[in-house]
Amino acid sequence: MNFSLQNEINERLGLYLIRQIDLSEFHDWLIPATWDIDAEEEGVKRLAHRILLLMAEFSNGDRTEDELRTALWGLRSSLSITVTVGTSPFSFGSTAINQRREIPGRSVGTGRAAAFAL
């Protein structure tokens, strides 16, 4: 699956926020991924620069990791999803989904799905 840089950033950020990767793994991915950020759209540049600034504040001792996480939660792009099982709809609020597959007669989400609603 081919993700845009913004989708990739949100995916990796989500993994960090749900503690599937640590901060150093996220940082080690983010730096080379955003090296040529000038070619990207303004929204992607703003997102990447904001994350890098927050991480620099953490590295400088101006934020704790908990404060960093709280600030990063606010940067997550969200997607509202409602799944109907039988006749009962379930709303998941802000959710990240990696992959979606269509099967004749039904729709099935596969892969990792992480809910970010608090």
N, C-alpha and C positions, 0 to 999 in steps of 0.2 A: 504494500500500500504506500503510495507516494503522498507524504504530508508536506504542507507548506511549512516554512520556518515557524510561523506563528503557532500552528498546530503542534509542531515538534516541541517548541518551548513550553506550551501549555501541558503537553503530555509529560515531559520531564519534570516540570514544576509540580505537577500533580503527584508524580511518583515520590518526589522529595516530601511534599506536604503530608502524604499518607505513610511516610517513613519506609517506603520500599527501597529507596536509595538514600545515602547520606549526603550531606551538604558538599563534601569534597567531590563526590561522584557527579553531582549536578553541576558544580563549578567546572570540573574538568571537561564536561560535555559542552557547557555553555560558551566558554571562551573561544574554542575553535569554530563552533557553530555560528557565532556572531562576528567573526573576524572581518568579514566583508559585508557588514550590515548596511553600508551605504546604498547598496543595490536594492534593498528591500523597501516596502511601503512604509509610510510615516508611522502608522500604528504599530507595526512590528518593531521599528526602531525605538519608539517611545517605550514599549514594553521591555525590550532587551536592556535599554539604558536604565530604566527604573530598577529592574532586577539587579543589574550590576552595581548601581549606586547603593541599594540596600545591602548587598553583600559586602561592599567596601566599608560601609558604616559598621557592619558586624565585625569585619576583619580589623578595623581600627579600634574596636572596643566601645563604640558609641551605642551599640545595640546588643542585647543578649540574643541567643539563638531563638528563644521563645518570642521575643519582640520581632525578630526577623521573620519568623513563621507567620505571625499575626499580620504583618505588613504584606507579606507575599500572598496570603489568602485573598486579600482584597484585589490583587492583580489578576486572579484567575478568570479566564473567559468562562462563561457558563452557558449551558444548553438545557432548556427545560424539556423533559421527556415524560410522556404519559404512555404507559403500557396497558393494554386492555387484555385481561385474562377472563375468558367467558364474557360476562356482562359487567364485570367490576373493573373500573379504571384505577390505576395506581399512579400517582404523580411522584416523580423522583426529585423534583426541583432541579438544582444544579448538579449535573452529572457529566462525567467524562466517559465516553465510549470509544473503544479502539476500532471496532469493526462491526459491520452489520451485514447479515446475509439474508437474502430473500429466498424462501422456499415456497413453491406453489402451495397456496392455501393458507400459509402462515408466515409470519415474520419472526426471525430468531436473531437476537443479538448474541454475538460470540466474543470470545477473548475476554480481556480484563475490563470490568466496569467498576468505577469507583465513584461513590456518591459523595458530594462535597457539601450537602446541605447540613446546616448546624441546627 
